[in-house]
Amino acid sequence: MTTPISSAVETAVPPLTPRQRIALRDLLHQMWRDHVRDITTLAVRFHESEEPAVAARLAHVRRKLVDVEAALARLDSGSYGRCDGCERRMPFEQLEAVPDGRYCRRCRG
């Protein structure tokens, strides 16, 4: 009997350790603070100048903040670190590089 590919991949990526979860939560909190600071700065600039480029950047940073908040919610619910596409665990190194990422390298393509 052969092992399905998804099971083999699943066992190849270990679950996050408590220390890794803490490190990722710290990274996400830092990202959250950075995005809030950037939103505040950009909002002031936009209201002073109403430049379209500033408005576009402000919208982008707001979307990034939503992504970070969603990642923190997944961390709290226990679903963090699973790909939204294939539901496989993502490696710590990938999550460390992109803590608010929702897709594994394979699904992100």
N, C-alpha and C positions, 0 to 999 in steps of 0.2 A: 504494500500500500504506500502510495507517495503522499507527501505532505503538500497541501495546497500552497501555492506561491504566497498568498496573503498571510498564511500562518507562519511561513518561514521568515518573511519580512518582519512580521509583528514581533517575533521572538528576537530578531536581530537588533531591534531598537528597545533598549530597556526603559522602564518607566522612569520618570524624573525622581531623583532623590529629594528628600526634604531640603537639603542644602541648595540644590539646583533650583527648586521652587522658590526659595527665599531670594536667591540671586536674581532670578527672573522677575519676581515681584518688585525688587528694588530697581531694576532696570526700567520696568513699566512705570513705576511711580516717578522716576526721574524724567522719563519721556513725557508723562502727564504734566509735570511742573513746567518743563521746557515749552510744551505746546500752549499751556495757559499763559505763560509769559509772552510768547510770540503773538498769540491772539490779542492780548491786551495792547501790545506795542503796535501791531498792524491796525487794530481798530482805531486807535488814536490817529495814526498816520492817514488812514482812509478818510476819517471824518474831517481832517484838516485839508486834504488834497483831492479826495474823490478820484484818485487815479485808478484806471481799470486794472493795471498790473498789481496794485496793492490789493484791490478787491479779489482778484483771482488768487493771489497768495494767501489771503485771509481765508477764503473758502477752502483752499487746499489744507491749511493747517487745522481748520475746524474738522474736516473729514478725518485727518490723522488723529485728532483728539478722540473722536468717536471710536476709531479703531482701537486705540489704547484702552479706552473705557470698556469696550467689548472684551478685550483680552483679559482685563482684570476681572470682569464678571465670569469669564470662562475659568479663570484660575480659581475663583471662589466656588464655582459650581462643580469643579472636578473634571471638566471637559477640555481644559487647556492642554495644548500640546498634541491634539488630535487633528488631523487634516480634515477640513470641511468637505473635501472632495471624496477621498477614499476611506476616511476615518482611521487611517493608520497613525501610529505614534510618530511624531517628528523627533529627530535627534536633538539633543540639548544644544549642540553647536549651531544648528540652524535657528533654533529659538533664541539663542543668545545673540546671534547676528541680527535677527529680525523678530524681536519679542512680541510684536503685535501681528505677526504673520498668521494667516489662516490656512495656508495650503503647503503641502510638502513639495519638495523639488520636482517630483514626478508629475503631480497634478498642476503645478504652477507652469510647467512646461517651459 
